[in-house]
Amino acid sequence: TFTNKAAMEMLERVKYMLGFSDGVWISTFHAFCLQVLRKHAKLLGFRPGFIIYDRQDQLSLLKRCMKDLKIQDDIFSPKSLLNHISGFKNDFLFPEDINLDEFSYDAKLKAGEIYPYYQRNLVTNNAMDFDDLLVQTVRLFRNESNVTDYYNNRFLYVLVDEFQDTNSTQYKLVRLLTRRHKNICVVGDDDQSIYRWRGANIDNILNFEKDYPGTTVIRLEENY
């Protein structure tokens, strides 16, 4: 789910219904990915004990990158550049995927230019930013089929709440996590997507029945 508060509420309900919660993972996307990466990040080139950069850490690193590349922060706001880099990651775009010719001369173009240097510095520092938790887990599942198979067998049933607010990277994660058994239930309302500014892709819920043939749709059309 999308917030720690919602995850804790779900966990308490599961404990009440089942009488136990051992073996059940209930968390945000990012917390789930962190648990996976703590076990397998070395397969991605990270050393044990990698660190997570918070927003302030990210800004500090980005400002150093801007200084090295002689990009003036009075012309391009570091926060704006960081938001664009976050947008690239939410759309599952690595530095090598960025086509600078697609952008006009603005902050997005400059973010595309600085993104490879910023990412190399993260890896050098054995660090990931918040978006990397998702991106690197998808990369792991794509590249390491034995790891993907392990988690497909580990989680035979997957439930995703507030599905209309998932971004492209989160959707790729869900598809990889359920690629063998396809036992997935999603809850969402395509009329209530509120996180487009954070990369939410409404097509994820609109195309769900096409991506998962045989889906049963249960419409909750009455407010209880």
Disulfide bonds with the S-S distance in Angstrom:
none
